[in-house]
Amino acid sequence: MGTEEPVVTGMGEALNTALETNIEASTIIEEFTAILPWVGVMVGAAFVIYEARKLIKGAGKGKVRV
C-alpha cells in the first residue's frame, strides 16, 4: 500500500525541485534585486496616492495647498 512512488507532474514537480535545492545567500540576493525596481514603483505610487487623497480631502474644505 505505501510502497509505490507517487507520480509528480506539473507544479508539483517544480515545487519538489525547489524544496530539494539548497537556499543560498546569493540566490536570495538575486531574487531581491530582481524585485527591487517594483518595490520602488510601489513606494512611489503609494506616495502619489497619499498626496492626491490629501488634496481631494482638503478641496471640499477650501484648504487646497499647492
C-alpha positions, -999 to +999 in steps of 0.1 A: +000+000+000+027+025+008+055+011-014+047+029-047+064+062-055+038+090-063+039+104-098+047+141-096+039+163-126+035+200-134+035+224-105+042+196-080+074+187-098+086+223-097+077+226-060+095+193-052+126+205-070+125+239-053+122+222-019+151+199-025+176+225-037+197+244-012+189+280-005+220+302-006+226+338+002+234+346-034+201+332-045+182+353-020+201+384-031+194+377-068+157+374-062+157+405-040+175+426-067+150+413-093+120+427-073+137+459-061+126+481-090+089+470-084+093+479-047+104+514-057+075+518-081+050+507-054+065+531-028+063+560-054+027+551-063+017+549-026+032+584-020+014+599-050-019+583-039-014+596-004-008+632-016-037+630-040-060+619-013-049+648+009-056+673-019-090+659-026-099+658+010-089+694+016-105+707-016-140+703-001-130+724+029-112+751+009-078+740+022-061+732-011-023+735-009-002+737-040 
